[in-house]
C-alpha cells in the first residue's frame, strides 16, 4: 500500500466582514470584551445566496488549480461540514456538480470542528487501500446560519468559510506526506458543543471545552507527532482548530512545539468549525510562513466531543 501526500491547498471566505464594533451595535458587547475573552477581531459572514457548497467549491477550485489538476481527475470528494441543511444531495455531491466532475465517489463527514482532520485521515486510508488515487478533501461551514445573533456568548465566536486540500498517492518509495492519525472522542462530554434543535442552533459549554482542551489535548498532540516519528520540537508549524485564541496559544505552548509557527487565523476569521484548519493552513502556505516538505501538525477538536490530528508535509 502506497502512502499519500497533500499536493495543494486552497481557501475561500465570503466578502462581507463583520467586526467587533459591528457586533457591539447588535448585542450587548464590545471590542474589548470580545478580544479579551476569545481574541477574535473580525469574521467573514456569507449572505443568504451563498450556500455551504458554494463556499466549498470556491476553495476546492483553488486547490485543484494549485495542484495542476482538473476536476475529472478526482476519484473521491470528501466534505467535512456540520451545517448542511439538506440531507440529500449531500455537500460532496453538490460540490462535484458545481465543479463539473464526471463521477467521483461523494461523502460528507460530520465531526463538527474536527471534521477536516477526520476527512483527511479517511482520504489517506482510501489511497493506501487502493480505493482512490486522488481525493479532494474540503472543510466548509456556514456557522452564521446556525447561530442565534441575539446571544452574545456564541454570536461573537463564529465565521463562515472553506478550505480544501488535494490528496494524491505518494510515489513508490517516497516519504509519506500524511502521518498516521490519532483520533478519538469523549462521549460523556458530547453535549459540550452542540448544533441542534429546529431551527438548528449552535451552543456550547465554553469552560468545560476550555478545561478539557488545555489539559488533555497536549498529550494527544504529542502522540500524533510520535506516530509520525517526530517530536514537537521538529514541527515547522502547528495548526489547531481555531476555536478561541485563549485555547490555541496555551495549547500550542503545552505541546512543546518551540520552533513552530502557530496559526492564529481565529483573530481574523473567528471559529469556522470544520473550515478552520484547512483555512488557516492554506493561509500559512500562501503567506510563505511554511516551506514545501515542512512537517506541520494539524489537530482538530470540538463537537461530539471528538478529536483527530496528524502530521502532514507541507505541499
N, C-alpha and C positions, 0 to 999 in steps of 0.2 A: 504494500500500500504506500503510495507516494504521499508526502505531506502537502500542505497548501501554503499560500502566501497572499498577502494583500498587495495588489499591483497598483491600486489607485484609490483615492478617496475624493469626496466632494460634499458640499453642504449647501443649504438654502435656507433663508429666513425671509418672512414677509417684509414688505417695505415699511409698514406702519411701526413706529417706535413709541412705546408708552413709557414715560419717565416717572420717577417717584413723585415729582411735582404734579404730574397729571393725576396720579392716584390720590394725592392729597386733596384734590378737588372732587373726588368721587366717594371716599370713605374717610373716617377719622384716623389719619396717619400723617406722616411727614417724611421727608427725605432722611432726616437724622434718625428717626425711629427705624426705618427700613434698613438703612446701611449698617446701623449698629447691631442689628439682630440677625440679618441674613447676608449682608454685603452686596445686595443687588442694587444697581442704579438704573438700568433700563431693561426692557424686554421687548421682543417683536411680537405683534399680535396680528393674526390672519383675519381677513374680512369674511363676511358670510358667503362670499362667492369663491373662497379659497379652501376647498376641502383637503383632508389629510392626504389623499392620494396625489393631489396636485403638488403639494409641498414635497412629497416623497419622490415624485417623478422628476422634479427640477434637480434635486440633489443627485438622483441616480444618473440623469443625463450628464451632469458634470463629472461624475466619477467615471462613467463609460468613456467620455471624451478624453479624460486624463490618462486612462488605461490604453487608449487607442483601439477600443473595442466598439463594435456595433451591436445594437440590441439583439440581432438574430444569432449572436454568438453565445448568448447566455442560456444555460441549461436549467437554472433554478433561480427563482426570485423569493427571497425571504424578507418579510416586512415585520419589524417589531413595532407594535403600537398597542395602546390601550384605549384609544379614543376613536376607534372605528364605530360609527353609529349603526350602520347596516351590518347584518350578519352575512349576507351574500349578495353580490360577489364580494370576496374579501379584498383587502387593500392590495395584496400582491397581484391579484388578477387585474385590478383596476390600473395599477402601475404598468403592468405588462401591456395592457391595451393602449394606454397613453403613449407608450414608447414604441408601439408597433411591433412587439415581439411575436414571432410566429407560433410558439407553442411551448414555453417553458413550464416546468412544474412551479406551482404557486402556493405559498403557505404564509399565513400570518402567525406570529408568535407573540402572545400576550403575557409578558412577565414584567409589565409596567416599566419601572426605571432601570431594571436590569435586563430589559428585553434585547438590546443590541448585543451585549456580550453573550447572551444565550444563543441568539441567532448566529453570531459569528462562530461559536463553537459548533453549532449544527451544520453550518456551511463547511467547516473544516472536516467534520466527521463524514459528510456526504462525499467530499472529494477523496478522502482517504479510503472510503469503502467502494469507490468507483461509481457512485451514483450520479456524479456531476463532475464536469471538468472546469466549468466557470460559473460562479454564483454571484448574484447581485444581492448584497445584504444592506438593508435600509432600516434606520431607526427614524420614525416620524410620529409626531404627536401634535395635536391641536388642543392644548390644555385649556385655552381660553374658552372652549366650548363646553367644558365640564366644570367650570369654576363659578362659584357664587360671588359676583362682583360687589356684593354688599358686605362680604365677610373679610375684614381686613387681615385676618390671620392666614388666609390662603390666597387671596387675590394678589397680594404683593409678591408672591413667590413665582408665579407661572409665566411661561412664554411659549411661543409656537415655533416650530422649525423642523428641519430634517437633515440627516447626514447619511452618507452611503459609502460603501466600500465594494470594490470588485475583488473577489477572491478566486484565485486560479490554482491549479495544480502546480506544485514546485517541480522544477526539472529533476530528473533522476540523479540522485547523489548530492543534490543541493541541500543546503541547510533549510530546515523548516522555518517558515515565516510566521506561523501561528503556533504558539506553545500550547501544551495541554491545559484544559480548562479546570478551574477549581470552582465548583458551584454547589449550591445547596439552598436550604430555606429554614425558617424558624416558624413552623405552622402555628404555634400558640400565640405568635405575635402578628398573625396575618391581618388583623384588623387595625394595625398601627398606621397603615396607609391604605386608603380606600377610594374607589371611584364606583359609587353605587347609587341606587335609587332611580326614580322616574320623575323628572329627568335626572340623568346621572350627574352626581356632584363629587368633586374631589374634597377629601377631608383627611386629616392625619393627626396622630398624637405626637407632636413635634419633639417633646422632651424624651419620650421613650425611644424614638428613632435616633435622636442625637446620642443618647447614652449608649445604645447598642452599637451604633456605627463607630463611635470613637473608642470603645473598649474592645469590641470583638473583631472588627474588620482588619486591624493591623496584622493580626496573626494570619488571617485568611490571605491577605495580600502577599505576605512573605512566603506563604506556602505556594501561591501561584508562581512566584519568582523561582522557588525551588523546583517546581515542576518543569520549568524551562531550563534548569541547570544554571541559574543565575542567583545572585544576591541582590538585595535592594540597592546596594551601592553601585551595581553595574548598570542600573537603569539610566537612560538619557532623558526620559520624561515619564510622568505619571498623569494619567487621565482618569480621574474618578468621576462617578455620577455627579453632575453639577447641581446638587440639591440646595446647598447653603454654604457660603464661604466659611462659616463658623464650624462646619463639618469638614470641608475639603482641606483647609490649611492644617488643623491639628492632626487629622488623619494622615496626611502626607508626611508630616514630621515623625509620627509614631511608626510609620512603616520603615523609616530609616533610609529613604532614598535621598541621601545627602547631596548627590551630584545631579539630581534630576530637575528638569524644568517641570513645574507643576501647573497644569491647566487651571485657569481661573475665569473661564468664559462665563460662569454664572453671573459675574458682575455686569456683563453686557447683555446677556441673553435670558437670565432667570432660569428657572427649573423647567426644562423642556422634556422631561421624562425620558422615554426611550431614545429621543434625538440627542440628548445632551452629550453622550460620549463621542459618537461619530462627528457631531458638530464641532466640539472642542478639539478633537484630534485633527480633523480636516483643517481647522484654522491654524494649528501649530505647524502642519505641513506647509500650508500656503504661505505662512509668515517666515518660513525657513528656520523656525526655532528648533527643529529636529532634522537630521540628515538621513538619507537613504541607508537602510541597514541598521539604524539605531534601535536598540531594544526599548520598547515602550510598554508600560503596564496599563492595561485597560481594566477597570473594575467598576461594575455596576451593582447597585443595591437599592432596595426600596420595597415596593408593593409585594405583598404575599407572606411574609417578609422574605424576599428572595435575594440571592447574591450570585454573581458569577464574574470571574476575572481570568485573564490570560495575558501573557507577554507576547507581543507581536513585534515583528521587524518593520520599521518604517518603510513605506514604498519609495 
